[in-house]
Amino acid sequence: MKKILVVEDNEDNRRILVYRLRKIGQFDIREAANGLQAIESVQHDPPDLIFMDLKMPVMDGWEATRRIRQMDVGQSVRIIALTAQAMAGDEQKALSIGCDDYLAKPVVDPDIVRQKLERLIGAAGAPCH
């Protein structure tokens, strides 16, 4: 089963994304509310993929992504940047710091999420029953 870490400080947004992921397929889903928690989670048990909010308190997603990419275990983790306030150049900046893809919030289209999962980790999860 593929492991996914959802890093999002807004609890409602986090719940929505987790709900969408569970509707897509069966994943081992973990959650973090800030970049520091994300780093600790990656060190403890690296996921296959991270949905990383870019704007969070304690440590933002920009810095967390940089630090994860510096870790040996963080080299193979796929990271999708999440942001509600997309600014010109944010997508390119996210890709340049080590994100593999970019997704605007709120995440409403499960087909887009499924396509990104298939492309980045080779699966859309085990079918839900």
ABEGO torsion letter per residue (X at the ends): XBBBBBBBABAAAAAAAAAAAAAABBBBBBBBABAAAAAAAAAABBBABBBBBABBBGBBAAAAAAAAAABAAAAABBBBBBBABBBBGAAAAAAAAGBABBBBOBBABAAAAAAAAAAAAGBAEBBBX
